[in-house]
């Protein structure tokens, strides 16, 4: 599946894996368990996000399902860039990359890069650890340290296709339904 980045197409290698994903943005920390299979992702949040405890994203269908487990309901929405996991070596808008060194992180041999990304009218700099074998972005940190994404307890193994199907026992929720408490 090609992804356009800085005017060039980059092919995403199909990777099956499971991991704990931690995103820090200022004081906010979102932790989730992720299962991924090709162009499908299942994200189980430690604390509900937008009221949902689980999100299943199907790029092949262009759909994301937000699952409200306590109410046994779901909302279907069109997939956007916010739903997409970044699983490529290069970052979107990347304009420069400098090799910093080799490092072992979370049990994986990685290469550490300093990456410059152009977005809108400014540039941002990041440190990015890429696994040597799978070329997977294990960790990305803004150079200022205000934002990061990290995959811990990462295991590359085949994932069941059933993880990425909408469970049968759920009913559609109405858009007017408020967030789950």
C-alpha positions, 0 to 999 in steps of 0.5 A: 500500500503506497503512502505519499510522503513529501511527494514520493510514494513509500511502500509499507511493509506488511507487519503483524505485531502486538505491543503496548503503545504510549503517546505523551503530549505535554502532560497527557499520556495515552497508553494502549495495547495495539494489534496490527495486521497489514492495513488493520489495527486494533487499539485497546485503550487503558483509559477510554478515548472519546468514550471508546475503550477499543478502536478497530481501524480497517484501511482496506474499508476506509473505516474506523469503529469506536467501540463502547464496551460497557454499553455494547455499542459502536460508532462507525466513522470514515478513516482519517489520518488521525486513525493511521499508525505510523509504521514506516521508517520515514516520517511524513514530511521528512526532509532530512535525516542524520544517523546518530548511532546504534542503540539497544532499546526495549530488547531490539537493536536499533539505529537512532536518527535525528529527523527534520520534518516540514509541516505547513510553514515550520519544521520540527526535529525528532529523534527516531529509533528504527529496528535494524531487522524490521525497519520499524519505528520503535520510538519517536521523541520530539527534540524538545521532549514535549511529544513522544510515541513508543512501542513497548513489549513489541512482538512481531507475530501473526495476528488473528484476522478476527481481532479486526472484525466488528464483534457481532454482539454490538449495536450501532450507537447514535451520534447524539450519545455522549461519552462513556463515563 
